[in-house]
Amino acid sequence: MEESIRRLQQEIVEFEIQAQADLEAFRLKYTVRKGLIAALFGQLKSVDPADKPRIGQLLNQLKQTADAKLTEAEERLASTESSSSSNKGIDLTLPGRRYFTGSEHPVQKVLGEMKQIFSAMGFGIATGPELELDSYNFDMLNFPPDHPARDMQDTFFVTSGNPGSDVLLRTHTSPVQVRVMLDQKPPIRVICPGKVYRNEAISSRSYCVFHQLEGLYIDKKVSFADLKATIYSFAKQMFGTDVKLRFRPSFFPFTEPSAEVDVTCYLCGGKGCKVCKKSGWLEIMGCGMVHPNVMRNCGIDPEEWSGYAFGMGVDRTVLLRYKIDDIRLLFENDLRMLRQFGA
Ligand code: DAH
């Protein structure tokens, strides 16, 4: 008996508990009610009464050794487990993750200002598709078939073959005028901002995609004087109160009469500089009175209604405003550029 106790004591001391599985094996083998220690206690009653106190004491020591070992192992495993799970996959020496705040694109900033000025004057906002029908981009706007005016705008055709139903990338925002007139009854007062596309040689000054903002006002007795007053008010708010305007006669198939509008160069104040090519003027838009044919094409009676329209490029204003010297920078989405326009 004494010998068995000593052997078990030795075994218990040498038992290695390194993982939960070892712990469980140890417990099942030695300390549970049907384990080896309990079995030895069971044999105590058949021990010679004279030896009982000594054997009993040895058994108690054995049990204490086993219990102590179990407790120690439980604590040790619990602590290594919790620290290893909280550290799992985390390298505390790594630098923190940086979050970048998005910012408004400079084109959107300028467009936003333009929209605000016109909405304060009572203009709503209309949009149309960038993939447009040939008929809306040209025919309905009074471009006769095969008329050289179509060559003013180098077109990206998407399909070709059926004149009028061809699909193209719109070359200007004017087809949105058509869509609005087909859709709404006058009075109409909208601006139509958006992207337009032209198959032009790409350079720092021109790109195959750019932005325009179109305006359309149709009501009773709208005159060219109304158009001038609106453009004046816009230009003062956009380019400064000292700005002067110049209306030059021009031609667009969809307006009659037509004009191009220049503002005094807001970089040199009209004295003449590199940007305005020493002229003192910068062209900002085309405009005119909506052609009666366009109204008729859209089901509006030109005897009853009249209106004006204008269309301006947005990108050049962005370039001048922020002193950006290459239009392509506006379309490359280079974060090094865009981050400079953060809030
Ligand atoms: N659509 C013309 C262009 O892209 C600009 C334009 C001129 C628009 C006169 C108009 C307008 O509405 O009346 O060159």
Boltz pocket constraint, residues with backbone or C-beta under 6 A from the ligand:
constraints:
  - pocket:
      binder: B
      contacts: [[A, 171], [A, 172], [A, 173], [A, 174], [A, 214], [A, 215], [A, 252], [A, 254], [A, 255], [A, 259], [A, 285], [A, 286], [A, 287], [A, 288], [A, 308], [A, 309], [A, 310], [A, 311], [A, 312]]
      max_distance: 6.0
